[in-house]
Amino acid sequence: MAAAKRLRVTVITPARTVLEQDAASVVLPAFDGEWGILPGHAPLMALLGCGRLTVADGEGKRERIAIRGGFLQVSSDVVTVLTAEAAAPDEIDAAKVNEELRELKAASPKEPEREAHEQQQAWAQARLKLLANESSAGHN
């Protein structure tokens, strides 16, 4: 019997390669919603938003990380994510992120800085949501 087709998934930030592994599927936050990628997917490039990226091995194990926007490329069962920042649950300090979010919500930036400010808030919220989902999901 032939082996099942797999994806090769790589998540890269300017500072490091965060994740590099084979997978059965990937779900990630696109700029306009969530995308699911399976082996054999058509070539694709997409703009990503802040949120949770989930890599499933097909045997019940899932790797989840928060990403801060970026770009997705899918070609020949290779999924490449280029993102400004990424964090696994064990890299996130909830107290620090909550404090960061409180400070961001208290600030009132003027128009030129408003978009960057909103992106910082979205990044903080994505990390907190990842932690909340991990604690309720039991780390499968």
Phi, psi and omega in degrees: 000136180288147178291145178295144178293146181231161172262151169252116187249130177228131176241123186233134169250172176300333185268334188193165168271116187277322185210138175208107183198165174276151183207160174271331180201161177222136172238131184215160183275106173281168181299328185245020180147193183257141179244141172246134182238129177239162176306143180087003180299145177297152176305142188205144166231138182212153174274132182259156174250182175283141177159197185263130172256129181239126177248121181252136182273354180088355180239021177099350180266135179231137174253126182237137175220153173270138176236152181250076177064195177124210184226146178243137170231133174237126179202125177051048179063021173249122180250117180242127177243122174252120184223151180295319180212153175212149180212130172279158181307321182285355177260358186256126175262104186302320181297316179295318181291321176299318178296317177302316181294320177300315179296320179295319180291330180284336182282152177231082183289151175282171187310313184298330183262354188299316183296315178298322179297315179295323178293322177296320177297316180298321179295316178298315180295323179297319179294317179294320178296321177300315179298317180296318179293322179295318182290327179277336183273344179078022175058042178285000000 
